[in-house]
Amino acid sequence: MHARTLHADVMLLAASAIWGAGFVAQRLGMEHCGPSTFNAARFAIGALVVLPFAVLVRARPGWQASPCDDGLEAATHPRSTGSGLLIAGIVAGTVLFIAATFQQMGLQYTTAGRAGFITGLYVLFVPMLALTVGSRTHRWTWIGACLATVGLLLMRMAEVPASEATPAGGAVSPVLIGDLLVLAGALAWAVHVLVISRLARRQNPLALASMQFAVCAVLSIAAAWILDAEPGTGLIAARWAVAYSGVCSVGIAFTLQVVAQRQAPPAHAVILLSLEAVFAAVFGYLILSERMSPIEVAGASLMLLAMLLSQLARPKRPLVA
């Protein structure tokens, strides 16, 4: 293996591990503050972390990697302009806010491991949503969708702790609510991928990332006053979870992905980034003592296989023209 490829693969693996552990940090943060309060803090920090990198590469022509697109397509000679960057940042940041809000709210009720695998299903939703803009979807994507559906059903069939079981009187299980919120977030993440794949071709991807993180932070501040019981409180107690999520998950891991995907073969990127779900389950076990039953492991394995089939078998042409 070429040294540059190996270096890129290591960076992608590190990004996956950071994001996997990020699900644990997000769950820990929910013990002290509301979802929107947590998101506001972590995305504000992330915007500040990415900003210096955006300034450094601002004048470099031919910056090729687009953020958060999981290798779908590359940006070609992006041309950042003040008004264009602002509009792109508002659009991308709004979609990011929706995705992050659903995911963070769901993590109040479900485990880090389950959330990791369910969130990973966005790689299946992307080519399906691309049908709406005239792109064809490979048959392996539909096979992956069927496998993912079976995997989700298996995870739903798994036994949950008595404290999280379906309440008496037919009320909905908190775990089911959490899973559905995270699934809605995964759908929004897929929309975000398609939005970024189009916008990043005209903008410096790191500048766009910093702008969208800032927009997401502002929207989360507004949402905190509506959705959180005690907006703005608990951040001191959740400071380590917020710091990890903002600096590592949003700032460092994102930058690693953008840089690494300029050199890593697409097949490597797909496999390594899909391991985010596995890392989420591992760190959930090690740090939060979360356990996955055999049926949950079987469901998670099918979901991981579905992600890989969907990505490895897709055509190399861009999904968005």
N, C-alpha and C positions, 0 to 999 in steps of 0.2 A: 504494500500500500504506500502511495506517495506520502511524503512527510506532511505536505500541506493538507492533504485529505484527512490524514490521521489527526492533525491538529484541529481541523474543523469538526471532525466527529467527536473529539473530546469536548469541544465547546458546546456542541448540541446535546451531548449526554449530560453535561453540567447544567445546561438550561433546563432539561427535563427533570433532573433531580431537584433543582431549585423550585420549579413550578410544582412538583409533586409535594415537596415539603410545605409549599405555600398554602395548600389546602388545610394542612394542620394549623398553620399560623392563623388562617382565616377563621377556623373553628374556635381556636383559643381566644381570638379577639372578640367573638360573640359572647363570651362570658362576662364582658365588662362594658361593651358599648353596642349601640344599634348598628344594623347593617350599613345604612347610608352614612352614618358618622365614620365608621371604619373605612368605607370606600373613599370618602372625601379626604381623609388623612393620607391613605396609602397612595392615591393617585396624585395628590399634590406633591408628595415626596418623590414619586416616580418621575413627574414632570421635571422637577429640579435636578434629578440625577441624570436624565437623558439630555437635558438642555446643553451642557458643555460639549457633549459628543456631537450634537447637531451643529453647534457653532464651528467645531473643528473641521467638519466635513462639508460645510456649507458651500465652499467654493470649488470643491472637487467635481470635475465633470465625470459623467458615466457611472455614477453610483448605481449599482445594479440590483441590490436586494431590497425588496419591498417588505415592510414590517407585517408581522402577524398573518402572512398569507400561506404559511406552511408549505412554501415551495410551489404555489400555484402558478405564479408567473413573476417575472422580474421587471423592475422599473427600468425604463430606458431613457437615459439622459434627463432626469427630472429637472424641471425648471421651477424653483421656488420663487413665488412672488408674494408680496405682502397680502393683498386682497385674496389671491387664490389660496394661499396657505391658511388664512383665517376661515374662509368658507369651508375648505376641506377639513380643517380641524373641528369646526362646529358640527359638520355632518358625521364624521367618524367618531367624534367624542360623544355625540348623542346616542349613537348605536352602541358604543362601548359602555355608556352609562346604563342602558337598558340591560345589556348582557351581564354586566357586573352586579347590578342590583338583584336580578333574578337569582344569580348564582349565590350571592352572599346571603340573601334571605333564605334560600334553600339549605345552606350550610348550618342554619340554626337547628334543623330538624333531622338531617341525614348525616351519615358518617363521611369522613374525608375520603376513604377508599371508594365508596359508592359514588360520591360526587365526582371523583377523578375519572372513573370509567364512563359515567353518564355524560360529563362534559366533553370527553373525547369523541363522542358521537357527532360532534360538529363536522368532522371530516367526511361523514356520510351525508350530512345535510347540504354541504356546499355544492356538490355536483347536482343534487336534486333541485336546489333553488336556482342553479344556473340554467335549468330548463326554461325558466321564465324569461331569460334574455336570449333564448335561441340556441343554447349550447346543448350538444348531445350528451347523454349519460351512458357510460359504459355498462355492459351487462353485469360486470363484477360488482358494480356499485349496488345494483338491485339485489344481488346475491348477498352482499354484505349487509344491506338493510334488513333482509330476512333473518340473517344470523343475529344481528343486533337486537331485533325484536324478540327473538327467542331468548337471547341473553338477558334482556330487560325483564321478561316474564319470569325467568328463573330467579333473578334477584328479588323480584316481588314475591315469589313463592317462599323465599327463605324465611326462617323464623327470625323474629326480632325480639329484643329484650322485652320483658313483661311491662316495663315502664313506658315502652314505646309502642306497645301493641294497640290494636284498634280499640278505642274506648267503648264503654258500654253505651247502648242506645243507638248503635249504628253510625256514630261519629267517625269521621275520616281519620285514619292513622296519621300521626305527625310525620312518620318516616315517609309515607306516601306523599304527603304534602311537600316535604323536602325534596324528594326525588322528582316530582312534577315541576317544582320551581327550578331546579337545576337543569332539567330537560328543556324547559322554556329558555333558560339561559344559554344552553347549547345551541338552540335554534338561532338565538340572537347573535351568538358568536359566529355562526355560519354567515349570517347577513353581514357581520362586521368584516369577515374575510373578503367577501365579494366587493364591499365598499372600498376597502383598503387596496385591493388588487387593481381597482380602477384609479383611485385618487393618487396612489403612490407613484404612478408613472409620470406624474406632472409635478411632483414635489420631492424635496429632499426627504427621504423616509424617516430619518431621525428627527428632523424639524417637525414633520407631521405627527410623529409619535408624541413628542413633547407637547405639542399643541392639543392633541386629542386627550392626553392625560389631564391637562389643565382644564379643558372643557368638562371632562367627566367629573373632576373634583368640584368644580363650581356647581354643576347640576346635582351632585351628591349632597352638597351643603344645603341646597334648597330642599331636596327630598328629605333630608334629616329632620327638618322642622315639621314635615307632614307625616312621615312614616315612623320615625323613631319615637319611642315613649319619652325619653329624656335626651333630646338632641344635644350633641356636643359633649356629653358627659362620659366618663369612663376611659378617655384616651390615655390618661396618665397610667392607669392600671394596665391598659392594653398596649403600652408603649413598645414592648419588645416585639409583639406580634405585628403591630403597625409598622415598626421600623423594618422588620424582615420583609413584609409584604411590599412596602414601598421601595426600599433600596434594592433588595435582592430579586423578588418576583417581578416587579414592574420595571425597575431600572436595569439591573445587571443582566438578568436572564434575557430580557428583550434585546439588549444590545448584543449579547452573545449570539442570539439567533440570527439577527440581521447580518452580523459579520460572518458567521460560520456558513450561512447558506449561500454566500458568494463562492465558496470553494467546495462544499460538500456535495457529492452526487445526490440527486433527488431521492433515490431509493434509500440511501443512508439516512437522509433527513427524515423521511417518512417513518422509518423504523425507530430511530432514536427519539424523535419527538413524541411518538405514540407511547413511549415508555413513561411519560408523565403520569399516566393513570396507574401504572405499576408502582412507581415511586410514591404516589399518594397513598396507596394501600399499605406499602411497607412502612412509611413514616407514621401513618395512622396507627399501625400495630405497635411500633416501637415507642412512640411518644404518648399516644392517647389510649393505648391498650385496646384498640378496636380489633375485633375478631371477625373474620369472614367465614361463614359456614361452608361446608363442601359445595352446597348448591349455589351459594353466592360466588364461590371461586369458579365453578363451571360457567355461570352466567357471565362473569367478568372475562373469562377466557374467550368465550364466544364473541363478546363485544370487542375485545382487543383484536381477534382474528378478523372481524368485520371491518375495523378501522384499517388494518393492513391491506386487506384485499381491495378495499375501495381506493386506496392511494397507490398501491404498487401496480395495479392493473389499469389505471386511468391513462388516457392519451396524454402525450407530452405537450400538445398545443394548449394555449391559454383557455381558461374557462370563460373569461370575460374579454371581449374584443375592445 
